[in-house]
Amino acid sequence: MIDPAQQLRILIPEGSSTSGREAVTILGLAGHHVEVCDPSPWCLARYSRFVRKFHRCPGLRTDPAGFLAFVEGLIASGRFDVLLPTHEQGFLFARVQERLAGKIAFALPSFESYRMAHSKAGFSRLLDRLDLPQPPTRILKSQSEPRGATRFPAVVKTSVGTASRGIRFVHNESELASALHELEAGGGFADEVLVQDMIAGTTEKAQSVFCRGRLLGFHAFRQVAPGIGGGEAIKESVRRPVVRGDLEKLGAELGWHGGLSVDYIMPDDGTAPLLIDCNPRLVEPFNAFVSGVDLVTLLLRVSLGEEPEALPEGRERVLTHLSMQALLGFASRGGSRRAVAREFGRLLDHSGPYAGSVEELTPLSHDWYSAVPLGTTFALMLASPAAATKLARGGFGAHLLDLKSIREIESWDP
């Protein structure tokens, strides 16, 4: 068995997500050899001194079979010890894991479990089956299907979608009907659509690592300041034993193996947390790392076939921030050029709201090359603060799945 304390050769099959970029930093600081493949030559992870080699590959969304063939070719070279999916590539690898077994180490659950966690409708049904708390939810297969009484405001979600894609907020019956009509016209009802009551409260996130249904590591954080597109600009670690217990039940039911994350609402009325979304992977693991919970290394150990002891929970009230998210969020909320420049200065000297906080996405003190995407973001926002929203919308790249690519992967004979 390979010792995870020694240098490992790790292949990360995407470099565009914030989660993948943060994993690169954690792995690089541990001394591992990291290579990344991504369809975009300008992906975020490429601008890191910790990435030893970048491979431009076909897009997961546009050519899943070509993407798989490319990754299998890299694996066949014998250069890698661990395949570490950090985003939706796990859906594909879970489908074909029997083909990969014995050629490279990885940690993934069964495809049936992965598909259930990946689908918003599947996750909602799982919560119902386990009697775990969620907001009142209706699952629709068509616009005309009876949905019963809806309490407004409400959230309309397509069953497939990540990074806030496929989410609409509606405030009355007219807006709801319009949203459902728009979805039907655009093919959104090719899969299911959820209509969920909007609960007054604060959204938080928790992530975990499982080994064959047993919870080994857990971490939760809350948003201190918003970025753009539903992301966090500043985070603070929190203790959430109730959410930990809910995740334990979910992972045990699914026989989960690998990383698993959830979003949940802490209601303003003080009732129990309500689970609202699931991601079958780790999501931005750096706050956990700084808090003393190294979920990425734990995931490596599980990938290598170990069954390690569970990690103790990390420290509370640990602050981290993402400078790029902060700049984009600040500009999108109407910040002027002068205000954007002032905010950038506060980010660089860790003053104002960033006092005592650690940069998690572009850690200049550890990785000077990460100044490139940060500096580019600042320059774009300085030139046109109004471009922030357009720039954020461009984040749906070929490294992500859509319904067409999901159906293609599901049709494969594993």
C-alpha positions, 0 to 999 in steps of 0.5 A: 500500500502506498503511504499517503505521507510520502509524495503521491502523483495525483491527477485532478481531472478539472482545473476550473472550479474553486474546489479543485483550485483549493485542493491543488493548494492543500496537496501542493503544500503537502509536497505531492506531485499534482497534474491537472487536465481541463478543456480550458487553457486559462483554467484557474488551477493552471496558475499555480506553482503547485501544478507540475503539468497541465493537460488540455482535454476534451470537455466533459459536457461537450464530449464525455466519451472523448474526455474519458478516453483522454483521462484513461490515456493519462492513467495508462501511462502509469504516472499517477497513484490517485485520481481525485475528482473535485467536481462533476467528473465524479459522475462519469468516473462513478459510472465506469469505476469498474474499468478504472479499478486496479489501474489507479486509486480513487474513492467513489460510491456506487453510481446509483448512490452518486446519481441520487446525491447529484439529482436535486429531486433524488436528494429530496426523495432521499430526505423524505425516506430518511425523515430528514428535515427539508423545506416543503417541496413539490417535485413536478414532471410538467408545467401542467402537473398539479402542485398544490398550494405554494407559499411565497416566496418560493424557489424553483430548481431544475433537478440538474444544476450546480453553482446556482445554475437552474435556480429561480426565485418567485414571489407570486403565482404569476411569477411561478407560472412564468418560470415553469412556462420558461423552463418547459419551453427551454427543455427544463422539464426533460428532467424534474423540477422542484418548487420549494418554499423559501425559508427565512434564515442563513444558508451554511455549508458542510462537507465530509469524507466517508469510508464505505458508509462511515463518517470520518471527517466533518466541517461546516462554515457560514457565510460572513460576506457574499461574493457573486452567484451564490458564493461566499466571499468571507467564511467562518467555521462553525460547529453544527452537531445536528447537521453532522448527524444528518450527514451520518444518516445520509452517508450510511444509507447511501454506503457513501465512499469519498467526499460528500457536502450539503447546503442547509438553512439555519432558520431565523425561528431557531428550528432545526437546520433544513437540508436544501442541496447536496454535492457528491464531493468536497466543496472549497475545502480550504476553510476546513484545512485552516481550521485543522480538518484536512479533508483532502488528505483524509480523502487521499487515504480513503482513496488508497484503501485505508480505513483511518480513524475519524478526525476530531472537529476543527476550530470554530470562528476561523475566517477565510476569504476568496479575493476574486469572489470578494471583488466580483461581488463588490463590483456586482453590487454597484461598487465604483472603480474607486471603491473597487480599488479601495477594496482590493487594497484592503484585500492585499493588506488584510484590513477591514472585513478581511482582518484575521482572515486567510486567503483560500483561493489565490494564496499569494504568500504560498503561490505567487503564480496565483497573482495572475487570475487575481490581478486579471480580475482586479483589472477587469473590475477596474475597467468595468465594474458592471462586467462582474455579473457577465463574467460570473455567468461565463463560469458554466464551462465545458468541465460541467455536466448538462442534462444531455451529457448526463443522459449520455453517460447514463446510457453507457454500459459500465 
